[in-house]
Amino acid sequence: MLKRWPNLREILHLLLPMVFTFTLELSVSLIDTIMLGHYDPYHLAAVGLASSLWLPLGCFVMGVNFGLTPLVTRHLHGRQIKLVNIYMSQALGVCLTLGIAMALVVAFVLPFLVTVLANEPETQRLAIQYLWYFSPSIPALAIIVAYKNLFEAAGRPHFPLVSACISVSVNVFLNYLLIYGNFGFPELGAVGAAIASTIAMFLNLTLFFVYDRVFNPVTLFTQLKVKYLLKYGVLLSVGLPAGLAFSLEIVLFSSITWMISSFGDLAIGAGQITMSYTSILFTPLMAISSVATIVVAKSFSQEGVEGVRARMRVILLLGLSYNIVCLSLTQIFYMDIPYLFTSDAHVAMLASGMLVISSWYQIVDMLQTAFTGALRGLRDTRVAMLTFAVSLFGLSLPLGFWLAHYSPWAEVLTVRGFHLGLGAGLTLLAIVLILRFRFLLNKKQIKQAASVF
């Protein structure tokens, strides 16, 4: 049946494996939240706070690798395969340089912020230990993203899915051993979750390297170009704004967690439940963004503006259909969902109120995510970065803080005010990115028409 709609077939070939891959990768945080939520609410709060601190740094390093996708896609499909080694060598250099720097910040700088943000000494101690044990995985995470982008740009999204399945399964098993102390292993709680995640991360990286070098029918990264390990200007020109934009979005969500801390450590746990649930719903949207980058870069080089528009219509239709399903399920089961993560009734009550509001801004979140990916495919990332900064930090945070603390409805809204502010900022962001995309396509169409004559 899909033969009648080649654009849909092309997109689904990439999208479906990538959805499962992203879901499995981000489920690490979800798994920690569920298992720690049933272990102890303060261990849950500690991991929630620690995650909100390291994620912006980790996502910045990962986001810089987003610049690899349009570059690699262009040359893979343009038959300039040798240039792939240069860009992958640049990506490896970026991952090692920034990854090690971010790991040092996570281990030795972020613990000072923990002492400021957490109220309970036990939460502080657990969050700091979590950061220490998790920090070595930051460079590995960055290199994994580079490999994954390479495979997906080459139209081979299935091995990243297999690798994610294996590493997540190992993570769950190690969590079972190290959080609860089963089979004679020490009962480590939040620290055990950090150790399990770090081991699983390095396993995932090893799988990518071994498969590409030994088992891949056509090796993608065939040779390390040593001189390009520190010459990554081309990659940074596209990837740095993309990384900053991705990091800014994560900083926004993390900032909400930090501000929620003023309502108590149990509120942090409720916020972590909301973030974990919405992150799982967001993973298909991240896949949609990556697919948009790939198909826009490929179709623009091969078919021009009309090819881009045709594929974006399919992507938006798929995203909207998915959002309608998620909105319906969340609105129906918002009282029950928190109990998947915790057995504490107070934490569950706080989380249910956040879920009701957060489910409504998923549609505009889908739009901004899809068009961010599309703009990345056109190698336009700086405007998106500036728009992220203005809309999210100029509108979302101030409005959310006012609604939660000083508005006439503050006593009723409390922590939910932050999510209302977030929805307003995402709406503004989506509008600006759509207008920017339309402007660029019209500009490129005029150039194409002029070149004909």
C-alpha positions in Angstrom: 0.0 0.0 0.0 2.8 2.4 0.8 4.1 2.1 -2.8 1.4 4.6 -3.7 2.8 7.2 -1.4 6.6 7.1 -1.9 7.2 10.1 0.4 5.4 8.5 3.2 7.3 5.2 2.7 10.6 7.1 2.7 9.8 8.9 5.9 8.4 5.8 7.7 11.5 3.8 6.7 13.6 6.2 8.8 11.0 7.3 11.4 9.8 4.0 12.9 13.3 2.6 13.9 14.3 6.1 15.1 11.3 6.4 17.3 12.0 3.2 19.0 15.7 4.1 19.3 15.0 7.5 20.8 12.4 6.0 23.2 14.9 3.4 24.4 17.7 5.9 24.8 15.6 8.3 26.8 13.9 5.5 28.8 17.1 5.3 30.9 15.9 8.3 32.8 12.4 6.9 32.9 13.6 3.6 34.2 15.6 5.3 37.0 12.6 7.4 37.9 10.2 4.3 38.1 12.6 2.1 40.0 13.8 4.9 42.4 10.2 6.1 42.8 9.3 2.8 44.3 12.5 2.7 46.3 12.5 6.0 48.2 11.1 9.5 47.4 14.3 11.3 48.4 16.4 9.1 46.1 13.9 10.0 43.4 14.3 13.7 44.2 18.1 13.4 44.2 18.2 11.9 40.7 15.6 14.4 39.4 17.7 17.3 40.6 21.0 15.7 39.4 19.5 15.0 36.0 18.2 18.6 35.7 21.8 19.8 36.2 23.8 17.5 33.9 21.2 17.2 31.1 21.8 20.8 29.7 25.5 20.1 29.5 25.1 16.7 28.0 22.5 17.9 25.5 24.8 20.7 24.4 27.5 18.2 23.5 24.9 15.9 21.8 23.3 18.9 20.0 26.6 20.0 18.4 26.6 16.6 16.6 23.3 17.5 15.0 25.4 19.5 12.6 26.8 16.2 11.4 23.5 15.0 9.9 23.1 17.6 7.1 26.8 17.4 6.2 27.0 13.6 6.1 23.6 13.3 4.3 24.7 15.7 1.6 27.9 13.8 0.9 26.6 10.3 1.3 23.9 10.9 -1.2 26.2 13.0 -3.4 28.6 10.1 -3.6 31.5 12.0 -1.9 32.0 9.2 0.6 35.6 10.1 1.5 34.4 13.4 3.1 32.4 11.4 5.6 35.6 10.3 7.4 36.6 14.0 7.7 33.3 15.0 9.3 33.3 12.0 11.6 36.9 12.8 12.7 35.7 16.3 13.4 32.8 15.0 15.4 35.1 12.7 17.4 37.3 15.6 18.2 34.3 17.7 19.3 33.0 14.9 21.4 36.2 14.3 23.2 37.1 17.9 23.8 33.7 19.1 24.9 32.7 15.8 26.5 35.7 15.7 28.8 35.2 19.3 29.7 31.5 18.8 30.5 32.3 15.7 32.5 34.7 17.7 34.7 32.0 20.3 35.2 29.4 17.7 36.1 31.8 16.1 38.7 33.3 19.1 40.3 31.2 22.2 39.7 27.5 21.1 39.7 27.7 19.6 43.2 28.0 23.2 44.5 24.6 24.0 42.8 23.1 20.9 44.4 23.8 22.4 47.9 21.9 25.5 46.9 18.9 23.9 45.3 18.2 20.9 47.5 16.7 21.5 50.9 17.3 18.1 52.6 20.9 17.1 53.5 20.1 13.5 52.3 18.9 14.7 48.9 22.1 16.8 48.6 24.4 13.9 49.4 22.6 11.5 47.0 22.5 14.0 44.1 26.2 14.8 44.5 27.2 11.1 44.5 25.0 10.5 41.4 26.8 13.3 39.5 30.2 11.9 40.5 29.5 8.4 39.2 27.6 9.5 36.1 30.1 12.1 34.9 32.4 9.7 33.0 29.5 8.7 30.6 29.2 12.2 29.1 32.0 11.8 26.4 30.7 8.3 25.6 27.1 9.7 25.2 28.4 12.3 22.8 30.2 9.8 20.6 27.2 7.5 20.6 25.1 10.4 19.2 27.7 11.0 16.4 27.6 7.3 15.4 23.8 7.3 15.5 23.6 10.4 13.3 26.0 8.8 10.8 24.0 5.5 10.6 20.6 7.4 10.3 22.0 9.8 7.6 23.1 6.8 5.6 19.6 5.4 5.7 20.5 2.6 8.1 18.5 3.3 11.3 18.1 -0.3 12.4 21.4 -1.0 14.1 21.1 2.0 16.5 17.8 0.4 17.5 19.5 -2.9 18.2 22.3 -1.3 20.1 19.8 0.7 22.2 17.8 -2.4 23.0 20.9 -4.2 24.3 22.2 -1.3 26.4 18.8 -0.5 27.9 18.3 -4.1 28.8 21.6 -4.2 30.6 20.8 -1.0 32.3 17.5 -2.3 33.7 19.2 -5.5 34.9 22.1 -3.6 36.6 19.5 -1.2 38.2 17.7 -4.2 39.7 21.0 -5.4 41.1 22.5 -2.1 42.4 19.4 0.0 43.4 17.8 -2.7 45.5 20.8 -4.9 46.3 19.5 -8.1 44.8 21.6 -11.3 44.4 24.1 -10.2 47.0 25.0 -6.9 45.4 25.2 -3.8 47.6 22.0 -1.7 48.0 23.1 1.6 46.5 19.8 3.4 45.5 20.5 6.5 43.4 24.2 5.8 43.3 23.5 2.3 41.9 21.4 3.9 39.2 24.3 6.2 38.2 26.7 3.3 38.0 24.3 1.2 36.0 23.7 4.0 33.5 27.4 4.6 33.0 28.2 1.0 32.3 25.3 0.7 29.9 26.5 3.9 28.1 30.0 2.5 27.5 28.5 -0.8 26.3 26.4 1.1 23.8 29.5 2.9 22.4 31.5 -0.4 22.2 28.6 -2.0 20.2 28.6 0.9 17.6 32.4 0.8 17.1 32.7 -3.0 16.8 29.7 -3.3 14.5 30.9 -0.6 12.1 34.4 -1.9 12.0 33.8 -5.7 12.0 30.2 -6.6 11.0 28.8 -3.7 8.9 28.6 -4.8 5.2 29.8 -1.3 4.2 31.9 0.4 6.9 30.7 4.0 7.3 33.6 5.4 9.4 36.5 3.8 7.6 39.5 5.9 8.6 40.3 8.4 11.4 41.7 11.6 10.0 43.9 12.7 13.0 44.6 16.2 11.7 40.9 16.9 11.8 40.4 16.0 15.5 41.1 19.6 16.4 40.0 21.2 13.1 36.2 21.1 13.4 35.3 24.6 12.3 32.9 23.4 9.5 31.0 21.1 11.9 30.8 23.8 14.6 29.5 26.4 12.2 26.3 24.3 11.8 26.4 22.2 15.0 27.2 24.9 17.6 24.0 26.9 17.2 22.0 23.7 17.0 23.7 22.5 20.2 23.1 25.7 22.0 19.4 25.7 20.9 19.0 22.1 22.1 20.8 22.9 25.4 18.6 26.0 25.9 15.5 24.0 25.6 16.8 21.5 28.2 18.0 24.3 30.4 14.5 25.7 30.4 13.0 22.4 31.6 15.8 22.1 34.1 15.2 25.6 35.3 11.6 24.7 36.0 12.8 21.8 38.2 15.1 24.2 40.0 12.3 26.7 40.6 9.9 24.0 41.7 12.5 23.2 44.4 11.1 26.2 46.3 7.9 24.2 46.9 9.9 21.4 48.6 11.8 18.2 47.7 8.6 16.2 47.1 7.6 18.8 44.5 10.9 18.1 42.8 10.0 14.4 42.6 6.6 15.3 41.1 8.3 17.5 38.6 10.7 14.6 37.7 7.7 12.4 37.1 6.1 14.9 34.8 9.4 15.5 32.9 10.0 11.7 32.6 6.5 11.1 31.2 6.6 14.0 28.8 10.1 13.0 27.7 8.8 9.6 26.6 6.0 11.3 24.7 8.6 13.7 23.2 10.9 11.0 21.9 8.9 10.4 18.7 9.0 14.2 18.1 12.8 14.1 18.4 12.8 11.3 15.8 10.5 13.5 13.6 13.0 16.3 14.0 15.9 14.1 12.9 14.0 12.7 10.0 13.1 16.2 8.9 16.8 17.1 8.9 17.7 14.1 6.8 14.8 14.3 4.2 15.0 18.1 3.8 18.8 18.0 3.2 18.4 15.0 0.8 15.3 16.2 -1.1 16.5 19.8 -1.5 19.7 18.6 -3.1 17.9 16.2 -5.4 14.4 17.8 -6.1 14.5 21.3 -4.8 11.9 23.3 -2.9 8.8 21.3 -4.0 10.4 18.1 -2.7 11.0 19.7 0.6 7.4 20.9 0.9 5.9 17.6 0.0 7.9 15.8 2.7 7.2 18.4 5.3 3.5 18.0 4.8 3.8 14.3 5.5 5.9 14.8 8.6 3.5 17.4 10.0 0.5 15.1 9.4 2.2 12.2 11.2 3.2 14.5 14.1 -0.3 15.9 14.5 -1.9 12.5 14.5 0.5 11.3 17.2 -0.1 14.4 19.3 -3.9 13.9 19.2 -3.5 10.3 20.5 -1.1 11.4 23.3 -3.4 14.3 24.4 -6.4 12.0 24.6 -4.6 9.3 26.7 -3.1 11.8 29.1 -6.4 13.6 29.7 -8.1 10.3 30.4 -5.5 8.7 32.7 -3.8 11.7 34.3 -4.8 10.6 37.8 -3.4 7.1 37.2 -0.1 7.8 35.3 1.9 9.1 38.3 1.4 5.9 40.2 3.5 4.1 37.5 6.4 6.1 38.9 5.7 6.4 42.6 3.6 4.9 45.4 3.6 8.3 47.3 0.1 9.7 47.1 1.2 13.3 47.7 3.8 13.2 45.0 1.3 11.6 42.6 -1.3 14.3 43.3 1.2 17.1 42.5 2.3 15.3 39.3 -1.2 14.7 38.0 -1.9 18.4 38.0 1.2 19.1 36.0 0.4 16.4 33.5 -3.0 17.9 32.6 -1.4 21.2 31.6 1.8 19.7 29.9 -0.3 17.5 27.6 -1.8 20.6 25.9 1.4 22.2 24.8 2.6 19.0 23.1 1.1 20.1 19.8 3.1 23.4 19.6 6.1 21.5 20.8 5.7 19.1 17.9 5.6 22.1 15.5 8.7 23.7 16.9 10.6 20.4 16.9 9.7 19.5 13.3 10.6 22.9 12.0 13.8 23.1 14.0 14.9 19.8 12.2 13.8 21.2 8.8 15.8 24.3 9.3 18.8 22.2 10.3 18.4 20.3 7.1 18.8 23.7 5.3 21.8 24.4 7.4 20.1 27.3 9.1 20.6 27.0 12.8 21.5 30.4 14.2 18.1 32.0 14.0 16.6 28.9 15.7 19.1 29.3 18.5 18.3 33.0 19.0 14.6 32.3 18.9 14.9 29.6 21.5 16.7 32.0 23.8 14.2 34.8 23.4 10.9 32.8 23.5 11.9 30.4 26.3 13.9 32.6 28.6 12.3 35.9 27.7 8.7 34.6 28.0 8.4 31.1 29.5 10.4 31.5 32.7 9.3 35.0 33.7 5.7 34.2 32.9 5.8 30.9 34.7 7.5 32.3 37.8 4.9 35.1 38.0 2.0 32.7 37.6 3.3 30.3 40.2 4.3 32.9 42.8 2.7 36.4 42.3 -0.3 36.1 40.0 -3.9 36.3 41.4 -4.1 32.6 40.8 -0.8 31.7 42.4 -2.3 29.8 45.4 -4.4 27.7 43.0 -1.8 27.1 40.3 1.4 26.7 42.4 3.9 24.6 40.4 1.5 24.3 37.5 2.1 27.9 36.7 5.5 27.0 35.4 4.0 24.7 32.8 1.6 27.3 31.6 4.5 29.7 31.1 6.3 26.9 29.2 3.4 26.4 26.9 3.3 30.2 26.0 7.0 30.2 25.2 6.8 27.1 23.0 3.8 28.6 21.1 5.8 31.8 20.3 8.8 29.6 19.3 6.8 27.5 16.9 5.3 30.5 15.2 8.7 32.2 14.6 10.3 28.9 13.3 7.4 28.3 10.9 7.7 31.8 9.5 11.5 31.4 9.1 11.1 28.2 7.3 8.6 29.6 4.9 10.8 32.6 4.3 13.9 30.5 3.4 11.9 28.2 1.1 10.4 31.2 -0.8 13.9 32.7 -1.1 15.4 29.5 -2.4 12.5 29.0 -4.8 13.1 32.5 -6.3 16.8 31.6 -6.7 15.9 28.4 -8.5 13.5 30.2 -10.8 16.1 32.8 -11.6 18.7 30.2 -12.4 16.4 28.7 -15.0 16.4 31.9 -16.9 
